[in-house]
Amino acid sequence: MKKNDWKDRLNVVYSTNPDYKYESEEANKSEIATPTTQTLRIELDKRNGKPATLITDFRGSDNELKELSKILKNKCATGGSQRDGEILIQGDFRVKIAEILQNMGYKIKKINFK
């Protein structure tokens, strides 16, 4: 049975061309970013004079970013936020986060590690 996807096509302009085939956004995603194909940058940042660990260059959906952020915040026992492919963890946890991400299969590009 074909999925009824009319809600996915709201606000789409239709063509009168009989050979036209609608392509959803999911069909356009030919390359799926897996942990082994991603290189994340970890760096120390200062927010309001306090140290914060910044993880950038994440490719994936917002739900995947939120899930990764949740895992990192739980393992570091601290707060943080995520948006636009970046995760901000409160405190200087560069070494610990690098180990966690490497164990998950991500490649790491370290910046300003001592």
N, C-alpha and C positions, 0 to 999 in steps of 0.2 A: 504494500500500500504506500502510495507516494505521500510524503510529508506535506501538509498544507502550510505553505510558507508565505501566504499573502501578507501577514503582519511584518515579515522581514522586508517586504518590497514596498512598504508605505513610503511616500514621497519620491518614488522612482518614476521617471518619465519613460513611457513605453514607445517603442518603435512600431511603425506600420510595416516594416520589412518582414516578410514571412520567414526569412532565413535567420532572423535575429534570435540569439539565445541569451537569456539572462544569466549573468555570472554573479554569484554572491561573493561577498568579501572573503568568505572562508575558502572559496575556490581559488582566489588570488594568492593565498598564502602557500606558495610552493615550498618554501624553506621553513621548516619548523626549527626554532632555536632550542637545542637541547643543552644540558649542562656541559657536555663534553665539547660543544662547538662554541662556547662563549668564554670570553676572557673578561673578567670583572676587575675594575680598578678599585683599590682600597687606599684611602688616604685620610689623614688627620685634618680636621677642619675646626675652626673656632666659631662658635655661635654664642653671642652675648658674653664673650670672654671665657666660655667653658669649652672643654674639648668635646669633639664629636667625631665619630667614625663615619665616613661617607663611602658608600659602595655605589659605583656608577657603571655605565655601559651595559646595563641589563637589557636583554631583548626578550620579550615575551608579553603575555597578556597582563592586564592589571591584576587579575586574580592570582596569577603565578607570582607576580611581584609581591602582592599582599601576603601570600603563603610563605614565601622565602623570608620576608621581613618578620613575620610572626615567629618563624623558627629561630632566626638570629636573636630576636629580642628575648625569647624564652631561654635560650642557651646562655646568653650574657646576663640574664636577670636584670634587664634595664628597659627603659622606654625608647621610643623612636618614632619615626614616621616614614612613609614611602609615597613617592609621586614621580611621574614622568621618567621612569626607568632608574630612579635613584632611591637608595635606602639610607636613612640617617639614623644612626644608633648613638644614643647619648653616652658619652665617655670614650676613653681611648681603649678600644678593644681590637686594634688592628691585627695583632698576632693571633688572638683567639678566633676571630672571624675568618682569617686566612686559613687556619687549620680546618675549621668547620666547612668552609666552602670547598676546599681541596678534597676533603673526605666525601663531599656530595658529588664530586666529579667536575667542578668548575676549574678553569685555569685562572690564575691570579696574576695581576700586574701590581706589584707593591710600589708605593710611592712614599718616600720619607720614612722608611723603617729604620729603626736603630738597632 
